[in-house]
Amino acid sequence: MTAPVLDIHKILKKLPHRYPFLLVDRVTQFERNVRIVALKNVTINEPFFMGHFPHRPVMPGVMILEALAQTAALLSFESMDQEPGNDTVVYFVGIDGARFKRVVEPGDQLVLEATLERAKSGIYKYKVRATVDGETAAEAELMCTMRKIA
């Protein structure tokens, strides 16, 4: 197995998210200002499985989109050689064409891909896709912006 491009220790320096909301475990591929591939290992210990759904645990689609957004944010931060300080956040400004095509369950490994489509006037547009075993689980176009906060 090859070493990750970003391991969890580097991801923790790049993303402000923490348990239970950090949804990226490792980055395996990175091409500056172009594309990133990351992994999320889905376990039964995820807090959302207690209520979604106890009789048949399914990862909520919104959590898959959040994992994809965190992956896209890593693409931007790593491309800029920047670590977000406590004064920088990345906000969603739009989600288009979100489609969910496969159930994600405990034991699955999500492969999270984000490609930068456009960066203009502080708005970043990404084409994102999550797969499990080569099957598309979710896809969308995400638009985000980075802002300084007080």
Helices and strands as residue ranges (DSSP letters): H 8-14, E 26-31, E 35-41, G 47-50, H 61-79, E 88-100, E 109-120, E 123-132, E 135-148
